[in-house]
Amino acid sequence: MKTINKNVIWLGWTSFFTDMASSMITTLLPIFVVYVLHEGVDKLGIVIAVATFVSYAFRVVFGYLSDRLATVKPFIVAGYLVSALSKPLLAFTHTYGTIALLRGVERIGKAVRSAPKDALISAYSQTKQSGKTFGFHKMMDISGELGGALIVFAVFMLLQKDEAFIRTIFSWTLLPGLIATAIMFIFVEDTPYKAKKKDVFNRADRKLMPLLGIYFLFLFFLFSDQYLILKARDEGYTLTQIPLFVILLTLTQALTSYSSGIWVDRRGSGFMLLLSFVFGIASMVALALDFLWSSFVLLGLFTVISLNAMRAYISEEAQSKGAVYGIFYGGVAIFASLGALLMGYIWQHYSFKSAILASIAGLTISTLLLSLYLWRQKKIGLSEHLEK
């Protein structure tokens, strides 16, 4: 940890408390929408899609602005504050439409801060150690998510399990959100990174687009973790047991994030991304076979390895980091949100089996495309960070 800049460490604590609050919501939101408000799975798909799209789509704008202004801290502080103030308002919702609206507002906060935050982490990363630095930050993210899930589990074990208390837990998210904002405002310094005022999106950055496109396609067909939570509830697991799945998911990521970042630096982003795709397919196969615990573990491995690989690749290869991170997150927005809508629709109007088979087929095609791309790049001479 000695090689990790103090600003990245403080930013890690900011993410820890923010993701603690987020996990207190996402652990319960599928149950709240489908079982408390009695909305369909397709309505849950709309909530997921709105939150995902808003969260990622606007990152393009704020990534561009952070490059133009050569500053990131104001964006990051503002983003954390918006999220902190909007999360507790979910306690007062009674329709899926209101939930979707508030999730959209909260995700705007994430959109404001995410691309500038990644640019800041890149700026404070030592050369050829981007995977390690992003791995550390992701580990702090996930540790916060684990803390939030543990809080929900403890509350349900020791106190109540009714609708009123779910709403109470939503309101509690204000405290960790404000703590996160305060840490960011007080302790984290602005980035020394200076982007060019002109040619903000460098022509050399176009070489990153094919790999990003394959990643986007994979996300389109992948089930959201909130669908996995809903499947667990459908299989008869109780409200007390549901947080255990989220704990397993986040614990898997927390235990592997830092080490997977190191492996990204050692083996290259391409190899590690392909490995993560294999884990993603295996997660959906396990879900289809009702191996729920295995499905959550494998999804956790996909999530942490793929994100570390993609973020490190952009950090090492992009000329205009804020803009490219914005494009990356924008693509995630479009494809993940459309995928959530499609999978929710198929599940609600046809069957879970139809949805999961469509998912596995699409993921397999995406993995074959990545394999072909990496093979072709190896033949023509690929970038240093893609394969080592």
C-alpha positions in Angstrom: 0.0 0.0 0.0 3.0 2.3 0.4 3.1 3.0 -3.3 -0.5 4.2 -3.4 -0.9 8.0 -3.2 -2.6 9.4 -0.1 -5.3 11.2 -2.2 -6.3 7.8 -3.7 -6.5 6.4 -0.2 -8.8 9.2 1.0 -10.8 8.9 -2.1 -11.1 5.2 -1.3 -12.7 6.1 2.1 -15.1 8.4 0.3 -16.2 5.6 -1.9 -16.4 3.3 1.1 -19.0 5.3 2.8 -20.9 6.2 -0.4 -21.1 2.5 -1.5 -22.2 1.6 2.1 -25.2 3.8 1.6 -25.8 2.5 -1.9 -25.7 -1.1 -0.8 -28.3 -0.5 1.9 -30.6 0.5 -0.9 -29.7 -2.0 -3.7 -29.9 -5.0 -1.4 -33.6 -4.3 -0.7 -34.7 -2.4 -3.8 -35.8 -5.5 -5.9 -37.8 -6.9 -3.0 -39.3 -3.4 -2.3 -40.4 -2.9 -5.9 -41.7 -6.4 -6.6 -42.9 -7.7 -3.3 -43.8 -4.6 -1.3 -45.2 -2.3 -4.1 -46.4 -5.4 -6.1 -44.9 -4.2 -9.4 -43.8 -6.6 -12.1 -40.3 -7.7 -13.0 -40.6 -5.5 -16.1 -41.2 -2.5 -13.9 -38.0 -3.4 -11.9 -36.3 -3.6 -15.2 -37.4 0.0 -15.9 -36.0 1.2 -12.5 -32.7 -0.6 -13.2 -32.5 0.8 -16.7 -33.2 4.4 -15.7 -30.6 4.3 -12.9 -28.0 2.6 -15.2 -28.6 4.9 -18.1 -28.5 8.1 -16.1 -25.5 7.0 -14.1 -23.4 6.2 -17.1 -24.7 8.4 -20.0 -23.9 11.7 -18.5 -20.4 10.7 -17.6 -19.5 11.5 -21.2 -20.4 15.2 -20.6 -18.6 15.5 -17.3 -15.5 13.6 -18.5 -15.3 16.1 -21.4 -15.7 19.0 -19.0 -13.1 17.8 -16.6 -10.6 17.6 -19.5 -11.6 21.1 -20.8 -11.3 22.7 -17.3 -8.3 20.6 -16.2 -10.0 20.2 -12.8 -11.9 17.4 -11.2 -12.5 18.0 -7.5 -15.5 20.3 -7.8 -17.3 17.7 -10.0 -16.5 14.9 -7.6 -17.7 16.8 -4.5 -20.9 17.9 -6.2 -21.6 14.4 -7.4 -21.2 12.9 -3.9 -23.4 15.6 -2.4 -26.3 15.0 -4.9 -26.2 11.3 -4.2 -26.1 11.7 -0.4 -29.1 14.0 -0.4 -31.3 12.0 -2.9 -30.9 8.4 -1.5 -32.9 8.9 1.7 -35.9 10.2 -0.3 -36.6 6.7 -1.4 -38.2 6.2 2.0 -41.2 8.2 0.9 -41.9 6.5 -2.5 -45.0 4.5 -3.3 -44.7 3.8 -7.1 -42.1 2.4 -9.4 -42.2 5.6 -11.3 -41.2 7.7 -8.3 -38.4 5.2 -7.5 -37.1 5.4 -11.0 -37.1 9.2 -10.9 -35.2 9.3 -7.6 -32.8 6.7 -8.7 -32.2 8.8 -11.8 -31.4 11.9 -9.7 -29.1 9.9 -7.4 -27.3 8.4 -10.4 -26.8 11.9 -11.9 -24.6 12.5 -8.8 -22.6 9.4 -9.8 -22.4 10.6 -13.4 -21.1 13.9 -12.3 -18.2 12.4 -10.3 -17.2 9.2 -12.0 -15.2 10.1 -15.0 -13.4 13.0 -13.2 -12.8 10.6 -10.3 -11.1 8.1 -12.6 -9.0 10.8 -14.2 -7.9 11.8 -10.6 -7.0 8.2 -9.8 -5.1 8.0 -13.1 -3.2 11.2 -12.3 -2.1 9.9 -8.9 -1.2 6.4 -10.2 2.5 5.5 -10.7 3.5 4.5 -14.2 2.6 0.9 -15.0 0.7 0.5 -11.7 -2.7 1.6 -12.8 -4.2 -1.8 -12.3 -2.9 -1.9 -8.7 -4.2 1.6 -8.0 -7.7 0.9 -9.5 -7.7 -2.4 -7.7 -7.2 -0.7 -4.4 -9.9 1.8 -5.1 -12.3 -0.9 -6.2 -11.5 -2.8 -3.0 -12.6 0.2 -0.9 -15.8 0.5 -3.1 -16.7 -3.1 -2.5 -15.8 -3.0 1.2 -18.3 -0.3 1.6 -20.9 -2.3 -0.2 -20.2 -5.2 2.1 -20.6 -3.0 5.1 -24.0 -1.8 3.8 -25.2 -5.4 3.2 -24.0 -6.4 6.7 -26.0 -3.5 8.2 -29.2 -4.7 6.5 -28.6 -8.3 7.6 -28.0 -7.3 11.2 -31.1 -5.1 11.3 -33.3 -7.8 9.9 -31.8 -10.4 12.3 -32.2 -8.2 15.4 -35.1 -5.9 14.7 -38.0 -5.9 12.2 -38.6 -7.2 8.7 -41.6 -5.2 7.5 -42.2 -2.4 4.9 -41.9 0.4 7.5 -38.4 -0.7 8.5 -37.3 -1.1 4.9 -38.2 2.6 4.5 -36.3 3.4 7.7 -33.2 1.8 6.4 -33.5 3.9 3.2 -33.6 7.1 5.4 -30.5 6.0 7.3 -28.4 6.3 4.1 -28.1 10.1 4.7 -25.4 9.7 7.3 -22.8 7.7 5.4 -23.5 9.8 2.3 -22.6 13.0 4.2 -19.5 11.5 5.7 -18.3 10.6 2.3 -18.8 14.1 0.9 -17.0 15.6 3.9 -14.0 13.4 3.4 -13.8 14.3 -0.3 -14.1 18.0 0.4 -11.6 18.2 3.2 -8.9 15.7 2.5 -8.6 15.0 -1.3 -6.5 17.4 -3.4 -7.4 18.4 -6.9 -5.6 16.5 -9.7 -2.3 17.6 -11.2 -3.5 16.2 -14.5 -3.7 18.8 -17.3 -5.5 17.9 -20.5 -5.1 19.8 -23.7 -7.6 22.5 -24.3 -7.8 21.6 -28.0 -8.3 18.2 -29.5 -9.8 16.9 -26.2 -10.5 13.6 -27.8 -7.2 12.6 -29.4 -7.3 10.7 -32.6 -5.0 8.0 -31.0 -7.8 7.3 -28.6 -9.9 5.7 -31.4 -7.8 2.5 -31.2 -9.5 1.8 -27.8 -13.0 1.7 -29.2 -13.2 -1.9 -30.5 -12.4 -3.4 -27.1 -14.8 -1.0 -25.4 -17.5 -2.1 -27.9 -17.1 -5.8 -27.1 -17.3 -5.0 -23.4 -20.5 -3.1 -24.0 -22.1 -6.0 -25.9 -21.2 -8.4 -23.0 -22.9 -6.1 -20.5 -26.0 -5.9 -22.7 -26.7 -9.6 -22.2 -25.5 -9.9 -18.6 -28.1 -10.1 -15.8 -28.0 -7.3 -13.3 -27.2 -8.3 -9.7 -30.7 -7.1 -8.8 -32.2 -9.7 -11.0 -30.1 -12.3 -9.1 -31.5 -11.0 -5.8 -35.1 -11.3 -7.2 -34.4 -14.8 -8.4 -33.2 -15.7 -4.8 -36.5 -14.3 -3.4 -38.5 -16.3 -6.0 -36.7 -19.4 -4.9 -38.0 -18.9 -1.3 -35.2 -17.2 0.5 -36.4 -14.9 3.3 -35.7 -11.2 3.8 -33.2 -12.1 6.4 -31.3 -14.4 4.0 -31.3 -12.1 1.0 -28.6 -9.8 2.3 -26.3 -12.9 2.7 -26.2 -13.1 -1.1 -25.2 -9.5 -1.4 -22.6 -10.1 1.3 -21.2 -13.0 -0.6 -21.1 -11.0 -3.9 -19.3 -8.0 -2.3 -17.0 -10.2 -0.2 -15.8 -12.0 -3.3 -15.0 -8.7 -4.9 -13.4 -7.2 -1.8 -11.1 -10.2 -1.5 -10.0 -10.3 -5.2 -10.0 -6.6 -6.2 -6.5 -5.6 -5.2 -4.9 -8.9 -6.3 -6.8 -8.8 -9.7 -5.5 -5.3 -10.2 -1.9 -6.5 -9.8 -2.6 -9.4 -12.2 -3.9 -6.8 -14.8 -0.5 -5.1 -14.6 1.3 -8.4 -14.9 -0.7 -10.3 -17.5 -2.3 -7.4 -19.4 -5.8 -6.1 -19.7 -6.8 -8.3 -22.7 -6.1 -11.6 -20.9 -7.8 -10.5 -17.7 -10.9 -9.2 -19.5 -11.2 -12.5 -21.3 -10.9 -14.4 -18.0 -13.7 -12.1 -16.6 -16.0 -12.9 -19.5 -15.6 -16.6 -18.7 -16.6 -15.9 -15.1 -19.6 -13.9 -16.4 -20.9 -16.8 -18.6 -20.3 -19.3 -15.7 -22.4 -17.0 -13.4 -25.4 -17.1 -15.8 -25.1 -20.9 -16.3 -25.0 -21.4 -12.5 -28.1 -19.1 -12.2 -29.9 -21.2 -14.8 -29.1 -24.4 -12.9 -30.3 -22.8 -9.6 -26.8 -22.7 -8.1 -27.5 -19.3 -6.7 -24.6 -19.0 -4.3 -22.1 -19.9 -7.0 -23.8 -17.5 -9.4 -23.2 -14.6 -7.0 -19.6 -15.5 -6.5 -18.9 -15.8 -10.2 -20.7 -12.5 -11.0 -18.5 -10.8 -8.3 -15.4 -12.1 -10.0 -16.6 -10.9 -13.4 -17.4 -7.5 -12.1 -14.2 -6.7 -10.3 -11.8 -8.2 -12.8 -13.5 -6.6 -15.9 -13.7 -3.2 -14.3 -10.0 -3.3 -13.1 -9.0 -4.4 -16.6 -10.9 -1.8 -18.5 -10.1 1.1 -16.3 -6.4 0.3 -16.2 -6.4 -0.1 -20.0 -7.9 3.3 -20.5 -5.5 4.8 -17.9 -2.5 3.4 -19.6 -3.5 3.9 -23.3 -5.9 7.0 -23.4 -4.5 10.4 -24.3 -7.6 12.3 -23.1 -8.5 10.2 -20.0 -11.5 12.1 -18.8 -13.1 12.1 -22.3 -12.4 8.4 -22.9 -13.6 7.4 -19.4 -16.8 9.4 -20.3 -17.2 7.4 -23.5 -16.6 4.2 -21.6 -19.3 4.9 -19.1 -21.6 6.3 -21.7 -21.4 3.0 -23.6 -22.1 1.1 -20.4 -25.1 3.3 -19.9 -26.7 2.5 -23.2 -26.0 -1.2 -23.4 -26.5 -2.1 -19.8 -29.8 -0.2 -19.5 -31.2 -1.6 -22.7 -30.1 -5.0 -21.7 -31.9 -4.6 -18.3 -35.1 -3.6 -20.1 -34.9 -6.5 -22.5 -34.2 -9.2 -19.9 -36.9 -7.8 -17.6 -39.4 -7.9 -20.4 -38.5 -11.4 -21.5 -38.7 -12.6 -17.9 -42.1 -10.9 -17.2 -43.8 -11.7 -20.5 -42.3 -15.1 -21.4 -40.3 -16.8 -18.6 -37.1 -16.8 -16.6 -35.8 -19.7 -18.6 -36.2 -17.7 -21.9 -34.4 -14.7 -20.4 -31.5 -16.7 -19.0 -31.0 -18.7 -22.3 -30.9 -15.4 -24.3 -28.4 -14.1 -21.8 -26.1 -17.1 -22.1 -26.2 -17.1 -25.9 -25.4 -13.4 -26.1 -22.6 -13.6 -23.6 -21.0 -16.6 -25.5 -21.0 -14.6 -28.8 -19.4 -11.6 -27.0 -16.7 -13.8 -25.6 -16.0 -15.3 -29.0 -15.7 -11.8 -30.5 -13.2 -10.8 -27.7 -11.1 -14.0 -28.4 -11.0 -13.2 -32.1 -10.1 -9.6 -31.4 -7.2 -10.5 -29.1 -6.0 -13.1 -31.5 -6.0 -10.5 -34.3 -4.3 -7.9 -32.2 -1.6 -10.4 -31.3 -0.9 -11.0 -35.0 -0.6 -7.4 -35.9 1.2 -6.2 -32.7 -1.0 -4.9 -30.0 -0.6 -2.3 -27.3 1.8 -3.1 -24.4 -0.9 -3.0 -21.8 -3.4 -5.2 -23.7 -1.2 -8.3 -23.4 2.1 -9.0 -21.6 
